[in-house]
Amino acid sequence: MTSPRARLAVLACWAAIILMGTLAPYRFGGPAYASAKLTRVAWNPVRTVIEARPRRTVRDAVINIGLFLPFGFAVGRVVRGRGRGRRIWRVVLAGSLFSVGIETAQLFTIWRFPAVHDVILNTLGALAGGLWEGRRARRALLDTGGAVAPAA
């Protein structure tokens, strides 16, 4: 059983890894650059996926979901013990808000381009991680015969 502080540290470390990977190479433009880039954002995720090459689309989906699955798992560990439905919604909310923040920051980066489908895939990854953590917690509780409550 890990302490709440350790679970929070794991979440912070994974969030930092995601930020490093999604904002590299760390060259930022000013507000005028971001404003001009905003006009080129792909707002329609279906059109973006249809226009992209299939191999790239699958690769991007795997990367986005793969990055946010551990994030959702870690968020699920931090907010555990507050009801299954509420916990999942909090995981989804945390994943989507974090993703929107990243995509907004990418407006200011020189080499990155924000996209709505990234937010959708990142949120799905966080949801999958939260569901995985919830299943793991229930299994651990069943394995102990319900004698030990999961750590809050």
C-alpha positions as CSV (number, residue, x, y, z in Angstrom):
1,M,0.0,0.0,0.0
2,T,1.4,3.4,-1.0
3,S,1.0,6.6,0.8
4,P,-1.1,9.4,-0.7
5,R,2.0,11.6,-1.0
6,A,3.7,8.9,-3.1
7,R,0.7,8.5,-5.3
8,L,0.6,12.2,-5.9
9,A,4.3,12.3,-6.7
10,V,3.9,9.5,-9.3
11,L,1.0,11.6,-10.8
12,A,3.2,14.7,-10.9
13,C,6.1,12.9,-12.5
14,W,3.9,11.4,-15.2
15,A,2.4,14.8,-15.9
16,A,5.9,16.2,-16.3
17,I,6.8,13.4,-18.7
18,I,3.7,14.2,-20.8
19,L,4.5,17.9,-20.8
20,M,8.1,17.3,-21.8
21,G,7.0,15.0,-24.7
22,T,4.2,17.2,-26.0
23,L,5.8,20.6,-25.8
24,A,9.4,19.7,-27.0
25,P,11.5,21.3,-28.5
26,Y,10.4,24.2,-26.2
27,R,10.6,27.0,-28.7
28,F,7.7,29.4,-28.1
29,G,6.2,32.3,-30.1
30,G,4.3,35.2,-28.8
31,P,0.6,36.0,-28.7
32,A,0.5,37.2,-32.3
33,Y,2.0,33.8,-33.4
34,A,-0.5,31.9,-31.3
35,S,-3.4,34.0,-32.8
36,A,-2.3,33.3,-36.3
37,K,-1.9,29.6,-35.5
38,L,-5.4,29.5,-34.0
39,T,-6.8,30.0,-37.5
40,R,-5.2,26.8,-38.7
41,V,-6.4,24.5,-35.8
42,A,-8.2,21.4,-37.0
43,W,-11.5,21.8,-35.2
44,N,-13.3,18.8,-36.9
45,P,-11.7,15.6,-35.6
46,V,-13.4,13.4,-38.2
47,R,-12.1,15.4,-41.1
48,T,-8.7,15.5,-39.6
49,V,-8.6,11.7,-39.3
50,I,-10.0,11.2,-42.8
51,E,-7.4,13.6,-44.4
52,A,-4.5,12.1,-42.5
53,R,-2.5,9.1,-43.7
54,P,-3.9,5.9,-42.0
55,R,-0.5,4.8,-40.7
56,R,0.1,8.2,-39.0
57,T,-3.4,8.3,-37.6
58,V,-3.0,4.9,-35.9
59,R,0.4,5.9,-34.6
60,D,-0.9,9.1,-33.2
61,A,-3.8,7.3,-31.6
62,V,-1.6,4.8,-29.9
63,I,0.8,7.5,-28.6
64,N,-2.0,9.7,-27.3
65,I,-3.8,6.9,-25.6
66,G,-0.6,5.3,-24.4
67,L,0.6,8.6,-22.8
68,F,-2.6,9.3,-21.0
69,L,-3.4,5.7,-19.8
70,P,-0.8,5.9,-17.0
71,F,-2.0,9.4,-16.2
72,G,-5.6,8.2,-15.8
73,F,-4.3,5.3,-13.6
74,A,-2.4,7.7,-11.4
75,V,-5.3,10.1,-11.1
76,G,-7.5,7.2,-10.2
77,R,-5.0,6.3,-7.4
78,V,-5.0,9.8,-6.1
79,V,-8.8,10.2,-6.0
80,R,-9.6,6.6,-4.9
81,G,-12.1,6.0,-2.1
82,R,-14.7,8.5,-3.2
83,G,-17.1,6.3,-5.1
84,R,-16.5,4.5,-8.4
85,G,-18.7,6.7,-10.6
86,R,-17.4,10.0,-9.2
87,R,-13.8,8.8,-9.4
88,I,-14.2,7.9,-13.1
89,W,-15.7,11.3,-13.9
90,R,-12.9,13.0,-12.0
91,V,-10.3,11.0,-14.0
92,V,-12.0,12.0,-17.3
93,L,-12.2,15.6,-16.2
94,A,-8.6,15.7,-15.1
95,G,-7.5,14.1,-18.4
96,S,-9.5,16.3,-20.6
97,L,-8.5,19.6,-18.8
98,F,-4.9,18.6,-18.8
99,S,-5.1,17.8,-22.5
100,V,-6.9,21.1,-23.3
101,G,-4.1,22.9,-21.4
102,I,-1.4,21.1,-23.5
103,E,-3.2,21.8,-26.8
104,T,-3.5,25.5,-25.7
105,A,0.2,25.6,-24.9
106,Q,0.9,24.1,-28.3
107,L,-0.6,27.2,-29.9
108,F,2.5,29.0,-28.7
109,T,5.1,26.4,-29.8
110,I,6.9,26.7,-33.1
111,W,6.9,23.0,-34.0
112,R,3.7,21.6,-32.5
113,F,0.1,21.9,-33.8
114,P,-3.0,21.5,-31.6
115,A,-5.9,19.3,-32.7
116,V,-9.2,18.4,-31.2
117,H,-8.7,14.7,-32.0
118,D,-5.7,14.8,-29.6
119,V,-7.9,16.0,-26.8
120,I,-10.4,13.2,-27.5
121,L,-7.8,10.5,-27.7
122,N,-6.0,11.8,-24.6
123,T,-9.3,11.8,-22.7
124,L,-10.0,8.2,-23.8
125,G,-6.5,7.2,-22.6
126,A,-7.2,8.8,-19.2
127,L,-10.6,7.0,-19.0
128,A,-9.0,3.6,-19.8
129,G,-6.3,4.2,-17.1
130,G,-9.0,5.2,-14.6
131,L,-11.1,2.1,-15.4
132,W,-7.9,-0.1,-15.2
133,E,-7.1,1.3,-11.7
134,G,-10.7,0.8,-10.5
135,R,-10.6,-2.8,-11.6
136,R,-7.3,-3.3,-9.9
137,A,-8.6,-1.8,-6.7
138,R,-11.7,-4.0,-6.7
139,R,-9.7,-7.1,-7.4
140,A,-7.3,-6.3,-4.5
141,L,-10.3,-5.8,-2.3
142,L,-11.8,-9.2,-3.4
143,D,-8.4,-10.9,-2.9
144,T,-8.3,-9.8,0.7
145,G,-11.8,-11.0,1.3
146,G,-12.9,-7.4,1.9
147,A,-10.9,-7.4,5.2
148,V,-8.8,-4.4,4.1
149,A,-10.3,-1.3,2.6
150,P,-8.4,0.3,-0.2
151,A,-6.1,3.1,0.7
152,A,-7.8,6.5,0.5
